Amino acid sequence: MLAIMRTRIKICCIASIDEAQLAIAAGADALGLVAAVPCGPGVLPDARIAKIAAWAPPPVSTFLLTAETTASRIAEHVAATLPTTVQIVNHIAPQEVAELARLLPQVRRVQVIHVEGGDALAMIPAHAPHVHAFLLDTGRSHDWAISARFVRASPVPVFLAGGLDDSNVAGALRQVRPYGIDLCSRVRTDGRLDILKLALLTSAVREADALLYAEG
Ligand SMILES: O=C(O)c1ccccc1NCC(=O)[C@H](O)[C@H](O)COP(=O)(O)O
């Protein structure tokens, strides 16, 4: 695997075109659009997701976070919102992802892995052939040693998520070496995207990228 020169940044829980503009201005490569899920903040109606996805300029990617668990329901959800990428937030059967690839070959597929322990690595062989990337998430900082092992074992790119901000991102990048990172709550103040926190985050990521690349 080539050394990562520029960690990709995905800003999740984008709620409006204004927030999308702020995230892109700060350097986001991808926007996360959270559809109805059983719990959690930042949930958008499909019509709003479709509006933001239709607006987003290239090369920015738009990730639909779907809680659907079958290929046909995920394909319907994608058809209703038209993102570039679908992020499957539940652990679904690998054959459903394979079927989704057949139904919608043009849409990028990202499987979320909820990292509870070393068992997460066991999911790689069955899922990797059908997805373009994994996203490791527990919604809070998790054991980065497991994430690091996952990155080394995965044949496809891996995003790291959960409790990241400008104060801890350099350590996370050094230990885990992910392809990309995903952030939601810690670049927000009172629920709104905060341009200062975004700027601090992106500058911490670029500084860490430069150091790690120079070190080899
Ligand atoms: O994945 C979900 O089910 C979900 C539900 C409601 C809101 C967001 C959801 N997923 C995205 C994320 O959880 C965050 O992007 C990711 O965990 C990073 O979060 P944070 O620790 O707040 O940076």
The ligand as an SDF file (V2000), in Angstrom:
LIG
                    3D

 23 23  0  0  0  0  0  0  0  0999 V2000
  -24.5040    5.7110   11.9210 O   0  0  0  0  0  0  0  0  0  0  0  0
  -25.5660    6.0250   12.4590 C   0  0  0  0  0  0  0  0  0  0  0  0
  -26.4690    5.1960   12.7260 O   0  0  0  0  0  0  0  0  0  0  0  0
  -25.8160    7.4550   12.8160 C   0  0  0  0  0  0  0  0  0  0  0  0
  -27.0040    7.8160   13.4140 C   0  0  0  0  0  0  0  0  0  0  0  0
  -27.2410    9.1480   13.7120 C   0  0  0  0  0  0  0  0  0  0  0  0
  -26.2900   10.1180   13.4390 C   0  0  0  0  0  0  0  0  0  0  0  0
  -25.0830    9.7660   12.8680 C   0  0  0  0  0  0  0  0  0  0  0  0
  -24.8380    8.4370   12.5420 C   0  0  0  0  0  0  0  0  0  0  0  0
  -23.6570    8.0420   11.9630 N   0  0  0  0  0  0  0  0  0  0  0  0
  -22.5580    8.9010   11.7510 C   0  0  0  0  0  0  0  0  0  0  0  0
  -21.7400    8.9850   12.9290 C   0  0  0  0  0  0  0  0  0  0  0  0
  -22.0060    8.3520   13.9160 O   0  0  0  0  0  0  0  0  0  0  0  0
  -20.5580    9.8990   12.9530 C   0  0  0  0  0  0  0  0  0  0  0  0
  -20.2750   10.4410   11.7350 O   0  0  0  0  0  0  0  0  0  0  0  0
  -19.3020    9.1840   13.4120 C   0  0  0  0  0  0  0  0  0  0  0  0
  -19.5560    8.2930   14.4540 O   0  0  0  0  0  0  0  0  0  0  0  0
  -18.3570   10.1990   13.9490 C   0  0  0  0  0  0  0  0  0  0  0  0
  -19.0020   10.8130   15.0100 O   0  0  0  0  0  0  0  0  0  0  0  0
  -18.2820   11.7800   16.0300 P   0  0  0  0  0  0  0  0  0  0  0  0
  -17.6770   10.9200   17.0810 O   0  0  0  0  0  0  0  0  0  0  0  0
  -19.3980   12.6030   16.5530 O   0  0  0  0  0  0  0  0  0  0  0  0
  -17.2670   12.5640   15.2640 O   0  0  0  0  0  0  0  0  0  0  0  0
  1  2  2  0
  2  3  1  0
  2  4  1  0
  4  5  1  0
  4  9  2  0
  5  6  2  0
  6  7  1  0
  7  8  2  0
  8  9  1  0
  9 10  1  0
 10 11  1  0
 11 12  1  0
 12 13  2  0
 12 14  1  0
 14 15  1  0
 14 16  1  0
 16 17  1  0
 16 18  1  0
 18 19  1  0
 19 20  1  0
 20 21  2  0
 20 22  1  0
 20 23  1  0
M  END
$$$$
